[in-house]
């Protein structure tokens, strides 16, 4: 009898362990399961890094599957339980910790951050916790600051190191609340506010206040890069046509990134959006509430989460990218549904794959008539009047942050080239156009067409472009004025500009020399993502006195020219 019971138990255990993963797919129809699997077959058929996918409906993880390898060295396959570094998907958990503390009366979202972080420099302007949550603080981004100062992103990076560099900021990118600029620094500061208010690290506070109550037993902020984590995926980049290489990630920092989790745990977090077990409806409303600017403009970004619509349905989403990790979670609260796509290969667009899954599961809420009416308002062909009006607008533009834009006509259609892509522009009104496949990216021309300026609205960010004429090549004597050593008091680091073989180069001891391209006599571009645009500064005699780094998430970072003599290779 005992032997019989043992055999029955073993059969039950076998069914639970071996067939358990397949149970997740049983509430999806077989055709849908095949279509979902087909989206990831390129990475599943070979020894390749890949993805893990989860689909949540109501209070159940109805589908979970892994595709490809979690670790290539040991041929470990990706499973639903595989743990991933979530990159910026982490931000919503940091934000929720702040919201829970506010709900407990331990802080106010509109408090000045220096109330809790007295070490942060007094920049003569009030920066609130809300500014940090909504990315409207104007604080420069930590990853760019570190990179400019000489720290590579594959170096070991600690929380203390980031705090030290943030404590030396001398200027903001813009006045708090005047603009939106995604800032990882803000979420590091939020983590430090959690520590200041609660007396616990972000890791300990979120574990007790969020993860344990939700039963997320495989989730934590990984604030020590040397710590061993079971079932962890490793990250990779593509190397050539068929190979891969390790993509190193050595962060010992938490707040904007570094959450470790897996699909079963994240499914419980998704359920908390519409069946709130931790924090209550008020806390979730505060998390997803859209931010705003001083001028009244509403933002799509809330507190570590974006509030949007997809096919007419309310959607909350966020993506993430660190090293080779690419992550995306999406919640449709009115449908009580969520989608998770996590990848350990940098080439995979997890947001695109998640949207493709959503297309298999969600009907368009908008009627066909409304959709057709909306499409009819966007036209590509330009009238004769449009062609006359736009004639003076064609040409090359540069933004205050160094982004370049070109406008040209092809067969009576207007095209723009930006971010290494060319797109057909669709007319929406007399002076407003949008990208064909990205209608949220809009270009607005000066209504009177005199200043030859273009304003681009890309989701929550606004870019101002000014037209320029491509300058002729300079001779050696003219280029000589750019050479010298340039020093940043804020970051205590130096860069050189040297002339070699009729070419200017940006030099630094930590990085390879970068070729400089003169757009105008004041705008210099290069391929270093952390400072790819330099705006030269001059005195009243038009002599170069230094440059500003106006690039990406950093504006007006000043370098002073120390000397004018040539820099020679060592």
C-alpha positions as CSV (number, residue, x, y, z in Angstrom):
1,X,0.0,0.0,0.0
2,X,2.8,2.4,0.9
3,X,4.6,1.6,-2.4
4,X,1.4,2.3,-4.3
5,X,1.0,5.7,-2.6
6,X,4.7,6.4,-3.3
7,X,4.2,5.6,-7.0
8,X,1.0,7.8,-7.2
9,X,2.9,10.7,-5.5
10,X,5.8,10.3,-8.0
11,X,3.4,10.3,-11.0
12,X,1.7,13.4,-9.6
13,X,5.1,15.1,-9.0
14,X,6.2,14.2,-12.5
15,X,3.0,15.7,-14.0
16,X,3.4,18.9,-11.9
17,X,7.0,19.5,-12.8
18,X,7.2,18.3,-16.4
19,X,3.8,19.3,-17.6
20,X,3.4,22.4,-15.4
21,X,4.9,24.8,-18.0
22,X,2.5,23.6,-20.6
23,X,-0.5,24.3,-18.3
24,X,0.1,28.0,-18.7
25,X,-0.8,27.7,-22.4
26,X,-4.0,25.7,-22.0
27,X,-6.3,28.8,-21.9
28,X,-4.9,30.1,-25.2
29,X,-6.1,28.5,-28.4
30,X,-3.7,26.4,-30.3
31,X,-3.6,28.7,-33.3
32,X,-2.7,31.7,-31.1
33,X,0.0,29.7,-29.3
34,X,1.5,28.8,-32.6
35,X,1.5,32.4,-33.8
36,X,3.1,33.6,-30.5
37,X,5.8,30.9,-30.8
38,X,6.4,31.9,-34.5
39,X,7.4,35.4,-33.4
40,X,10.4,34.0,-31.6
41,X,11.4,31.0,-33.8
42,X,14.5,32.7,-35.2
43,X,16.1,32.7,-31.8
44,X,14.6,29.3,-30.7
45,X,15.9,27.1,-33.4
46,X,19.6,27.8,-32.9
47,X,22.1,28.1,-30.1
48,X,21.2,31.8,-29.6
49,X,20.3,34.1,-26.8
50,X,16.6,34.8,-26.9
51,X,13.4,35.7,-25.0
52,X,11.0,34.7,-22.4
53,X,7.3,35.6,-22.8
54,X,4.4,35.8,-20.3
55,X,0.8,36.6,-20.9
56,X,-1.5,37.5,-18.0
57,X,-5.3,37.5,-18.0
58,X,-7.3,38.3,-14.9
59,X,-5.5,36.6,-12.0
60,X,-3.7,33.9,-14.0
61,X,-0.5,33.6,-15.9
62,X,-2.1,31.9,-18.9
63,X,1.0,31.5,-21.1
64,X,4.7,31.4,-20.4
65,X,7.5,30.1,-22.6
66,X,11.2,30.6,-23.2
67,X,13.0,30.7,-26.5
68,X,16.8,30.4,-26.9
69,X,19.6,30.2,-24.4
70,X,20.0,31.9,-21.0
71,X,23.7,31.0,-21.0
72,X,25.6,30.1,-24.2
73,X,28.7,28.8,-22.4
74,X,26.8,26.0,-20.7
75,X,23.9,25.6,-23.1
76,X,21.3,26.5,-20.5
77,X,17.9,27.1,-22.1
78,X,15.6,30.0,-21.2
79,X,12.6,28.9,-19.1
80,X,9.7,30.9,-17.7
81,X,11.5,30.9,-14.3
82,X,14.7,32.4,-15.7
83,X,15.8,35.5,-13.9
84,X,16.4,38.7,-15.9
85,X,18.0,42.0,-15.2
86,X,15.0,44.3,-16.0
87,X,16.9,47.6,-16.7
88,X,14.6,50.6,-16.7
89,X,11.5,48.5,-16.1
90,X,12.9,48.8,-12.5
91,X,11.8,52.4,-12.3
92,X,8.1,51.8,-11.6
93,X,9.1,49.8,-8.4
94,X,11.3,52.6,-7.2
95,X,8.5,55.0,-7.9
96,X,6.0,52.8,-6.0
97,X,8.2,52.7,-3.0
98,X,8.1,56.5,-2.9
99,X,4.3,56.5,-3.3
100,X,3.9,54.1,-0.5
101,X,6.0,56.3,1.8
102,X,4.0,59.3,0.8
103,X,0.8,57.4,1.6
104,X,2.2,56.6,5.0
105,X,2.7,60.4,5.6
106,X,6.5,60.1,5.7
107,X,7.1,62.5,2.8
108,X,5.2,64.6,0.3
109,X,5.6,64.3,-3.5
110,X,6.0,68.0,-3.7
111,X,8.8,68.3,-1.1
112,X,12.2,69.8,-2.1
113,X,14.6,66.9,-2.6
114,X,17.2,68.7,-0.5
115,X,15.0,68.1,2.5
116,X,16.0,64.5,2.4
117,X,19.3,64.8,0.5
118,X,21.2,67.7,2.0
119,X,24.3,66.7,0.1
120,X,22.8,67.5,-3.2
121,X,24.1,70.9,-4.5
122,X,21.9,74.0,-4.0
123,X,21.3,75.1,-7.5
124,X,19.1,78.0,-6.4
125,X,15.9,76.3,-7.7
126,X,13.4,74.0,-6.0
127,X,13.6,70.4,-7.4
128,X,10.7,68.3,-6.1
129,X,10.3,64.6,-5.7
130,X,7.5,64.9,-8.4
131,X,10.1,66.3,-10.8
132,X,12.3,63.2,-10.2
133,X,9.3,60.9,-10.8
134,X,8.2,62.6,-14.0
135,X,11.7,63.3,-15.5
136,X,11.2,67.0,-15.3
137,X,14.0,67.9,-12.9
138,X,16.6,69.1,-15.4
139,X,19.2,67.0,-13.6
140,X,21.8,65.6,-16.0
141,X,21.8,61.9,-16.7
142,X,24.2,59.8,-14.6
143,X,25.3,57.4,-17.3
144,X,26.5,60.3,-19.6
145,X,28.2,62.1,-16.7
146,X,30.1,58.9,-15.8
147,X,31.0,58.2,-19.4
148,X,32.3,61.8,-20.0
149,X,34.3,61.6,-16.8
150,X,36.0,58.4,-18.1
151,X,33.9,55.5,-16.6
152,X,32.9,53.0,-19.2
153,X,29.4,51.4,-18.7
154,X,31.0,48.0,-18.6
155,X,33.2,49.1,-15.6
156,X,32.1,48.3,-12.1
157,X,29.7,51.2,-11.2
158,X,28.6,51.7,-7.6
159,X,25.9,53.7,-5.9
160,X,28.5,55.7,-4.0
161,X,30.3,56.6,-7.3
162,X,27.0,57.9,-8.8
163,X,26.2,59.9,-5.7
164,X,29.6,61.5,-5.8
165,X,29.3,62.6,-9.4
166,X,25.7,63.9,-8.8
167,X,26.9,65.9,-5.7
168,X,29.2,68.0,-8.0
169,X,26.6,69.2,-10.5
170,X,26.9,72.9,-11.0
171,X,24.0,73.5,-13.4
172,X,20.7,72.0,-14.6
173,X,19.8,71.2,-18.2
174,X,16.7,73.4,-17.8
175,X,14.5,74.9,-15.1
176,X,12.6,72.2,-13.1
177,X,9.3,71.6,-14.8
178,X,10.1,73.4,-18.0
179,X,10.8,70.3,-20.1
180,X,10.8,66.5,-20.1
181,X,14.2,64.8,-20.3
182,X,14.6,61.2,-19.2
183,X,17.0,61.1,-16.3
184,X,18.3,58.0,-14.7
185,X,19.9,60.3,-12.1
186,X,16.5,61.2,-10.8
187,X,15.7,57.6,-9.9
188,X,19.0,57.1,-8.2
189,X,18.1,60.1,-6.0
190,X,14.6,58.6,-5.4
191,X,16.4,55.4,-4.1
192,X,18.4,57.6,-1.8
193,X,15.3,59.3,-0.6
194,X,13.7,55.9,0.2
195,X,16.8,55.2,2.3
196,X,16.8,58.6,4.0
197,X,13.1,58.4,5.0
198,X,12.7,54.7,5.8
199,X,16.1,53.9,7.2
200,X,16.3,50.9,4.8
201,X,18.0,50.4,1.5
202,X,15.7,50.4,-1.6
203,X,16.3,46.6,-1.8
204,X,15.2,46.0,1.8
205,X,12.2,48.4,1.7
206,X,10.8,47.1,-1.6
207,X,11.3,43.5,-0.4
208,X,9.2,44.0,2.7
209,X,6.7,46.5,1.3
210,X,6.1,45.2,-2.2
211,X,7.6,41.9,-3.2
212,X,6.9,39.7,-0.1
213,X,3.2,40.8,0.1
214,X,2.7,40.0,-3.6
215,X,4.5,36.7,-3.3
216,X,7.3,37.8,-5.7
217,X,9.9,35.4,-4.2
218,X,12.4,35.7,-7.0
219,X,12.5,39.5,-7.2
220,X,15.0,41.9,-5.7
221,X,17.1,45.0,-6.4
222,X,20.5,43.5,-7.2
223,X,22.7,46.1,-5.6
224,X,25.9,44.0,-5.4
225,X,27.2,42.8,-8.8
226,X,29.3,40.1,-7.1
227,X,26.2,38.4,-5.7
228,X,25.4,35.0,-7.2
229,X,21.8,34.6,-8.5
230,X,20.4,31.2,-9.4
231,X,18.7,30.7,-12.8
232,X,20.1,34.0,-14.0
233,X,20.3,34.8,-17.7
234,X,23.5,36.3,-19.1
235,X,23.5,39.2,-21.7
236,X,24.9,39.1,-25.2
237,X,25.5,41.2,-28.3
238,X,25.6,40.0,-31.9
239,X,29.1,39.4,-33.2
240,X,29.2,39.1,-37.0
241,X,26.5,37.3,-38.9
242,X,26.3,34.1,-36.8
243,X,28.2,34.7,-33.6
244,X,27.7,36.3,-30.2
245,X,29.8,38.1,-27.6
246,X,29.4,38.7,-23.9
247,X,27.8,42.1,-23.0
248,X,29.2,43.0,-19.6
249,X,27.0,44.4,-16.9
250,X,28.7,45.1,-13.5
251,X,26.3,47.5,-11.7
252,X,26.2,47.7,-7.9
253,X,23.6,50.5,-8.0
254,X,19.8,50.4,-7.8
255,X,16.9,52.8,-8.4
256,X,16.7,53.5,-12.2
257,X,17.8,49.9,-12.9
258,X,19.0,46.6,-11.4
259,X,15.8,44.9,-10.5
260,X,16.1,41.1,-10.9
261,X,12.9,39.2,-11.6
262,X,11.2,36.6,-13.8
263,X,7.9,36.0,-15.6
264,X,5.9,34.3,-12.8
265,X,6.8,37.1,-10.4
266,X,6.1,39.9,-12.8
267,X,2.7,38.4,-13.6
268,X,1.8,39.1,-9.9
269,X,2.9,42.7,-10.3
270,X,0.8,43.1,-13.4
271,X,-2.3,41.8,-11.6
272,X,-1.6,44.5,-8.9
273,X,-2.5,47.2,-11.5
274,X,-6.1,46.1,-11.7
275,X,-6.6,43.9,-8.6
276,X,-4.5,46.0,-6.2
277,X,-3.3,44.0,-3.2
278,X,-0.4,46.3,-2.3
279,X,-0.9,50.0,-1.9
280,X,-4.5,50.2,-2.9
281,X,-6.2,52.0,-5.8
282,X,-5.0,55.4,-4.7
283,X,-1.3,54.4,-4.8
284,X,-1.8,52.8,-8.3
285,X,-3.6,55.9,-9.5
286,X,-0.6,58.0,-8.3
287,X,1.8,55.7,-10.1
288,X,0.1,56.0,-13.4
289,X,-1.0,59.6,-13.2
290,X,0.5,61.6,-16.1
291,X,3.0,64.3,-15.3
292,X,2.9,67.8,-16.5
293,X,5.1,70.8,-17.4
294,X,5.0,74.3,-16.1
295,X,3.3,75.5,-19.3
296,X,0.4,73.1,-18.7
297,X,1.5,70.5,-21.2
298,X,0.4,67.0,-20.1
299,X,3.0,64.2,-20.4
300,X,2.5,60.6,-21.2
301,X,5.0,59.6,-18.5
302,X,3.7,59.1,-15.0
303,X,5.9,57.8,-12.2
304,X,8.2,55.2,-13.7
305,X,5.4,54.1,-16.1
306,X,4.0,55.5,-19.4
307,X,0.3,56.0,-19.7
308,X,-0.9,55.5,-23.3
309,X,-3.6,53.9,-25.4
310,X,-3.1,50.9,-27.7
311,X,-5.9,50.1,-30.3
312,X,-8.1,52.4,-28.2
313,X,-7.5,50.6,-24.9
314,X,-5.7,52.2,-21.9
315,X,-2.2,50.9,-21.6
316,X,0.6,51.2,-19.1
317,X,4.1,50.3,-20.3
318,X,7.8,50.6,-19.8
319,X,10.8,49.3,-21.6
320,X,14.4,48.8,-20.5
321,X,17.9,48.4,-22.0
322,X,21.2,47.7,-20.3
323,X,24.1,45.8,-21.8
324,X,22.4,43.0,-23.8
325,X,19.2,43.0,-21.9
326,X,16.0,44.3,-23.5
327,X,12.8,44.3,-21.5
328,X,9.2,45.3,-21.8
329,X,6.0,45.0,-19.8
330,X,2.6,46.2,-20.8
331,X,-0.6,46.3,-18.8
332,X,-4.2,46.8,-20.2
333,X,-6.1,47.4,-17.0
334,X,-9.6,47.6,-18.5
335,X,-9.0,44.2,-20.1
336,X,-7.3,42.8,-17.0
337,X,-4.4,41.7,-19.1
338,X,-0.7,42.1,-19.4
339,X,2.2,41.1,-21.6
340,X,5.8,40.5,-20.6
341,X,8.8,40.1,-23.0
342,X,12.3,39.9,-21.7
343,X,15.4,39.3,-23.8
344,X,19.1,38.8,-23.2
345,X,20.1,39.8,-26.7
346,X,20.5,43.4,-27.6
347,X,19.2,43.2,-31.2
348,X,15.7,42.1,-30.1
349,X,13.0,44.7,-30.0
350,X,10.9,43.5,-27.1
351,X,8.3,46.3,-27.4
352,X,7.7,45.4,-31.0
353,X,7.3,41.7,-30.1
354,X,4.9,42.6,-27.2
355,X,2.8,44.7,-29.5
356,X,2.6,41.8,-32.0
357,X,1.3,39.6,-29.3
358,X,-1.2,42.2,-28.3
359,X,-2.4,42.3,-31.9
360,X,-3.2,38.6,-31.6
361,X,-5.3,39.1,-28.5
362,X,-6.9,42.5,-28.6
363,X,-9.6,43.8,-30.9
364,X,-9.4,47.5,-32.0
365,X,-11.8,49.4,-29.8
366,X,-12.1,52.2,-32.4
367,X,-14.7,51.6,-35.1
368,X,-13.5,51.3,-38.7
369,X,-15.3,54.5,-39.6
370,X,-13.4,56.5,-37.0
371,X,-10.1,54.9,-38.1
372,X,-10.8,55.7,-41.8
373,X,-11.7,59.2,-40.9
374,X,-8.5,59.6,-38.9
375,X,-6.4,58.2,-41.8
376,X,-8.0,60.6,-44.3
377,X,-6.7,63.5,-42.3
378,X,-3.1,62.3,-42.9
379,X,-2.0,62.7,-46.5
380,X,1.3,62.3,-48.2
381,X,0.8,64.0,-51.5
382,X,1.5,67.8,-51.4
383,X,-0.6,70.3,-53.2
384,X,1.0,73.0,-55.4
385,X,0.4,75.5,-52.6
386,X,2.2,73.2,-50.2
387,X,5.1,72.8,-52.5
388,X,5.5,76.6,-52.8
389,X,5.2,77.0,-49.1
390,X,7.8,74.3,-48.3
391,X,10.4,75.3,-50.9
392,X,12.3,77.5,-48.5
393,X,12.1,74.9,-45.7
394,X,14.1,72.2,-47.5
395,X,17.7,71.6,-46.4
396,X,19.7,70.7,-43.4
397,X,18.9,71.5,-39.7
398,X,20.6,71.0,-36.3
399,X,19.0,71.0,-32.9
400,X,20.2,72.5,-29.7
401,X,21.3,69.0,-28.6
402,X,23.1,68.3,-31.9
403,X,20.5,66.2,-33.6
404,X,20.7,66.7,-37.4
405,X,17.6,66.7,-39.6
406,X,17.3,66.9,-43.4
407,X,14.2,67.8,-45.4
408,X,13.8,67.0,-49.1
409,X,11.2,66.5,-51.7
410,X,10.8,63.4,-53.8
411,X,8.0,63.1,-56.4
412,X,6.0,65.8,-54.6
413,X,6.3,64.0,-51.2
414,X,8.2,65.4,-48.2
415,X,10.8,63.2,-46.6
416,X,12.9,63.7,-43.4
417,X,16.2,62.1,-42.5
418,X,16.9,61.9,-38.7
419,X,18.6,59.3,-36.4
420,X,20.0,57.4,-39.4
421,X,16.5,56.8,-40.8
422,X,14.5,58.4,-43.7
423,X,10.8,58.6,-43.4
424,X,7.9,59.9,-45.5
425,X,6.1,62.7,-43.7
426,X,2.3,62.9,-43.7
427,X,0.5,66.2,-43.7
428,X,-1.8,66.8,-40.7
429,X,-2.5,70.5,-41.0
430,X,-1.1,73.5,-42.9
431,X,2.2,73.6,-41.0
432,X,2.3,70.2,-39.2
433,X,3.5,66.9,-40.5
434,X,4.1,63.5,-38.9
435,X,6.1,60.4,-39.6
436,X,4.3,57.7,-41.6
437,X,5.0,54.9,-39.2
438,X,5.4,57.0,-36.1
439,X,2.5,59.4,-36.1
440,X,3.4,60.6,-32.5
441,X,6.5,62.2,-33.9
442,X,5.4,65.5,-35.4
443,X,7.2,68.3,-37.2
444,X,5.9,71.8,-37.0
445,X,7.2,74.6,-39.2
446,X,7.2,78.3,-38.4
447,X,3.8,79.5,-39.5
448,X,5.3,82.5,-41.3
449,X,8.2,80.5,-42.8
450,X,10.7,83.3,-42.1
451,X,13.0,81.9,-39.4
452,X,13.5,78.6,-41.2
453,X,13.1,76.7,-37.9
454,X,11.4,73.3,-37.2
455,X,10.0,72.1,-33.9
456,X,9.8,68.4,-33.5
457,X,7.6,66.8,-30.8
458,X,8.7,63.2,-30.1
459,X,6.4,61.8,-27.5
460,X,7.1,63.9,-24.4
461,X,10.2,65.6,-25.7
462,X,10.5,68.7,-27.8
463,X,13.4,69.6,-30.1
464,X,14.1,72.9,-31.8
465,X,15.9,72.8,-35.1
466,X,17.6,75.6,-36.9
467,X,18.6,75.6,-40.6
468,X,22.2,75.8,-41.5
469,X,24.4,75.8,-44.6
470,X,27.0,73.1,-45.0
471,X,30.3,74.8,-44.7
472,X,33.3,74.2,-47.0
473,X,36.3,72.3,-45.8
474,X,38.7,74.4,-43.7
475,X,42.4,74.6,-44.3
476,X,44.9,73.6,-41.6
477,X,45.4,77.1,-40.4
478,X,41.7,77.6,-39.8
479,X,41.3,74.3,-38.0
480,X,44.3,75.0,-35.8
481,X,42.2,77.4,-33.6
482,X,40.1,74.4,-32.4
483,X,43.1,72.5,-31.0
484,X,44.0,72.5,-27.3
485,X,43.1,71.0,-24.0
486,X,39.6,71.5,-22.6
487,X,38.8,71.0,-18.9
488,X,35.5,70.5,-17.0
489,X,35.5,71.8,-13.5
490,X,32.3,70.0,-12.7
491,X,33.6,66.5,-13.7
492,X,37.3,67.2,-13.1
493,X,38.3,65.7,-16.4
494,X,40.0,66.9,-19.7
495,X,39.6,66.3,-23.4
496,X,41.8,67.3,-26.2
497,X,41.2,68.4,-29.7
498,X,44.1,67.7,-32.0
499,X,44.8,68.1,-35.7
500,X,46.2,65.2,-37.7
501,X,46.4,64.7,-41.4
502,X,44.0,67.5,-42.1
503,X,41.4,66.0,-39.7
504,X,40.3,67.2,-36.2
505,X,40.0,64.5,-33.5
506,X,38.6,64.5,-29.9
507,X,41.0,62.7,-27.6
508,X,40.9,61.3,-24.1
509,X,43.1,58.8,-22.2
510,X,40.2,56.4,-21.7
511,X,38.8,56.3,-25.2
512,X,39.9,55.9,-28.8
513,X,40.3,59.1,-30.7
514,X,37.0,60.3,-32.3
515,X,36.9,62.0,-35.7
516,X,35.3,65.5,-35.4
517,X,33.0,66.8,-38.1
518,X,32.4,70.5,-38.4
519,X,28.8,71.2,-39.1
520,X,29.4,74.9,-38.7
521,X,32.3,76.8,-37.2
522,X,30.6,76.3,-33.8
523,X,28.9,72.9,-34.0
524,X,31.2,69.8,-34.0
525,X,29.9,66.3,-34.1
526,X,31.5,62.9,-33.3
527,X,30.6,59.3,-32.8
528,X,30.9,59.2,-29.0
529,X,27.3,58.7,-27.8
530,X,28.0,60.4,-24.4
531,X,29.2,63.7,-25.9
532,X,28.6,63.6,-29.7
533,X,27.8,67.3,-30.0
534,X,30.2,70.1,-28.9
535,X,29.1,73.7,-29.2
536,X,32.2,75.9,-29.2
537,X,32.1,79.1,-27.0
538,X,33.9,82.3,-28.0
539,X,34.8,85.6,-26.5
540,X,34.0,89.1,-27.9
541,X,37.0,88.8,-30.2
542,X,35.6,85.6,-31.6
543,X,38.4,83.5,-30.1
544,X,37.5,80.0,-28.8
545,X,37.3,79.9,-25.0
546,X,35.9,76.4,-24.6
547,X,32.9,74.2,-25.5
548,X,29.6,73.0,-24.1
549,X,28.5,69.4,-24.3
550,X,25.0,69.6,-25.6
551,X,24.2,66.0,-26.3
552,X,21.3,63.7,-25.5
553,X,20.4,64.1,-21.8
554,X,23.1,66.6,-21.0
555,X,23.0,70.3,-21.8
556,X,25.4,73.2,-21.1
557,X,28.1,71.1,-19.5
558,X,31.1,73.5,-19.8
559,X,34.7,72.7,-20.7
560,X,37.2,75.6,-20.6
561,X,40.1,75.8,-23.0
562,X,43.3,75.6,-21.1
563,X,45.9,76.1,-23.8
564,X,46.1,76.5,-27.6
565,X,49.1,74.4,-28.4
566,X,48.8,71.2,-30.4
567,X,48.2,67.9,-28.7
568,X,50.7,65.3,-29.9
569,X,50.2,61.5,-29.7
570,X,52.2,59.8,-27.0
